[in-house]
Amino acid sequence: MLSKKSKYAIIALINLAKRYGKGPVMIGHIADDENIPKKFLEAILFELKTAGIVNSKRGRSGGYYLIKQPAEVHLAQIMRLFDGPIALIPCVTYQYYEPCPECKDEKTCAIRKVFKDVRDAAVAILKNATLEEMIRIENKLEEQQRTIDR
């Protein structure tokens, strides 16, 4: 399950992506815009800064901003940063591999095969879901909703 921390990180990053290239955004503005607790957001943005996804500028016109283009940041990267492995079992994880103690032979394990396929499909979807793509999807959904509401 996606943690609240990951979800808030994605929401904050989409907010920053919408303002990409327009200068830093104050934490308070993001927190207010997105209804995220400010202290929690500070911790999230600090982790994103440590990971090299955002940077900050101090001072009156300071705040946070993306240092990567919105097309370069994908959801798999964010989820792994905050929640760890995407896979459901440890023997199929990309960065956090561990053998299953009850497994007799990974090469012939049907459980491993099925969950590896699930992991591969999930990761492919999440890697295609860049911040740029998320904004495009959001805009499309908003347009569809306006059409329905008419």
C-alpha positions as CSV (number, residue, x, y, z in Angstrom):
1,M,0.0,0.0,0.0
2,L,1.2,3.5,-0.8
3,S,2.2,5.3,2.4
4,K,0.8,8.7,3.2
5,K,4.4,10.0,3.0
6,S,4.8,8.7,-0.6
7,K,1.4,10.1,-1.6
8,Y,2.2,13.5,-0.1
9,A,5.6,13.5,-1.9
10,I,3.9,12.8,-5.2
11,I,1.4,15.5,-4.6
12,A,4.0,18.0,-3.7
13,L,6.2,17.1,-6.7
14,I,3.3,17.5,-9.1
15,N,2.7,20.9,-7.6
16,L,6.3,21.8,-8.1
17,A,6.3,20.3,-11.6
18,K,3.4,22.6,-12.6
19,R,5.6,25.5,-11.6
20,Y,8.8,24.1,-13.1
21,G,11.1,26.8,-14.3
22,K,9.2,29.6,-12.5
23,G,11.4,29.8,-9.4
24,P,11.2,28.4,-5.9
25,V,7.9,27.7,-4.1
26,M,7.6,28.3,-0.4
27,I,6.7,25.2,1.7
28,G,3.7,27.1,3.1
29,H,2.2,27.6,-0.3
30,I,2.5,23.9,-1.2
31,A,1.1,22.9,2.2
32,D,-1.9,25.2,1.8
33,D,-2.5,24.4,-1.9
34,E,-2.4,20.6,-1.3
35,N,-3.7,20.4,2.3
36,I,-0.5,18.7,3.5
37,P,0.7,19.3,7.1
38,K,3.6,21.8,6.9
39,K,5.9,20.0,9.3
40,F,5.4,16.7,7.5
41,L,6.0,18.3,4.1
42,E,9.2,19.8,5.4
43,A,10.5,16.3,6.2
44,I,9.4,15.0,2.8
45,L,11.0,17.8,0.9
46,F,14.2,17.4,2.9
47,E,14.3,13.7,1.8
48,L,13.6,14.7,-1.8
49,K,16.4,17.2,-1.6
50,T,18.8,14.6,-0.3
51,A,17.8,12.3,-3.1
52,G,18.7,15.0,-5.7
53,I,15.1,15.6,-7.0
54,V,14.5,19.0,-5.6
55,N,16.6,21.8,-4.2
56,S,15.9,24.8,-2.0
57,K,16.8,28.4,-1.9
58,R,16.9,30.4,1.3
59,G,15.6,33.9,1.8
60,R,12.7,36.1,1.0
61,S,12.1,34.7,-2.5
62,G,13.2,31.2,-1.4
63,G,11.5,27.8,-1.3
64,Y,11.8,24.5,-3.1
65,Y,12.0,23.7,-6.8
66,L,12.6,20.7,-9.0
67,I,16.1,20.3,-10.2
68,K,15.1,17.5,-12.6
69,Q,12.7,18.0,-15.5
70,P,9.2,16.7,-14.8
71,A,9.7,14.1,-17.5
72,E,12.7,12.7,-15.6
73,V,11.0,12.0,-12.3
74,H,8.7,8.9,-12.2
75,L,6.6,7.4,-9.5
76,A,8.6,4.2,-9.1
77,Q,11.6,6.3,-8.0
78,I,9.5,8.2,-5.4
79,M,7.8,5.1,-4.1
80,R,11.1,3.3,-3.6
81,L,12.6,6.3,-1.9
82,F,9.8,6.5,0.7
83,D,8.3,3.0,0.9
84,G,11.1,0.7,-0.2
85,P,10.6,-2.2,-2.6
86,I,7.7,-2.2,-5.0
87,A,7.6,-6.0,-5.3
88,L,5.3,-8.0,-3.0
89,I,7.9,-10.6,-2.1
90,P,11.6,-10.1,-1.4
91,C,13.0,-12.5,-4.0
92,V,11.8,-10.4,-6.9
93,T,12.7,-6.9,-5.7
94,Y,15.0,-4.8,-7.9
95,Q,17.0,-3.0,-5.2
96,Y,16.2,-4.9,-2.1
97,Y,16.6,-8.6,-3.1
98,E,16.5,-11.3,-0.4
99,P,16.1,-15.0,-1.0
100,C,12.9,-16.5,0.4
101,P,14.0,-19.0,3.2
102,E,11.2,-21.5,2.3
103,C,12.0,-21.6,-1.5
104,K,13.6,-24.8,-2.7
105,D,14.7,-23.4,-6.1
106,E,14.1,-19.9,-7.4
107,K,14.6,-20.9,-11.0
108,T,11.6,-23.2,-10.8
109,C,9.4,-21.4,-8.3
110,A,6.0,-20.6,-9.7
111,I,5.2,-18.2,-6.9
112,R,8.4,-16.2,-7.7
113,K,7.5,-16.2,-11.5
114,V,4.0,-14.8,-11.0
115,F,5.1,-12.2,-8.5
116,K,8.0,-11.2,-10.7
117,D,5.5,-10.6,-13.6
118,V,3.4,-8.5,-11.3
119,R,6.4,-6.5,-10.2
120,D,7.6,-6.0,-13.8
121,A,4.1,-4.8,-14.9
122,A,3.8,-2.5,-11.9
123,V,7.3,-1.0,-12.3
124,A,6.7,-0.4,-16.1
125,I,3.5,1.5,-15.3
126,L,5.1,3.5,-12.5
127,K,8.2,4.4,-14.6
128,N,5.9,5.7,-17.4
129,A,4.1,7.8,-14.8
130,T,6.4,10.7,-14.8
131,L,5.5,14.0,-13.2
132,E,4.9,15.4,-16.7
133,E,2.6,12.5,-17.5
134,M,0.7,12.9,-14.2
135,I,0.0,16.5,-15.1
136,R,-1.2,15.5,-18.5
137,I,-3.5,12.8,-17.0
138,E,-4.8,15.3,-14.5
139,N,-5.6,17.8,-17.2
140,K,-7.3,15.1,-19.3
141,L,-9.4,13.9,-16.3
142,E,-10.4,17.5,-15.5
143,E,-11.5,18.1,-19.1
144,Q,-13.5,14.9,-19.1
145,Q,-15.2,15.9,-15.8
146,R,-16.1,19.4,-17.2
147,T,-17.7,17.7,-20.2
148,I,-19.7,15.4,-17.9
149,D,-20.8,18.4,-15.7
150,R,-22.1,20.4,-18.7
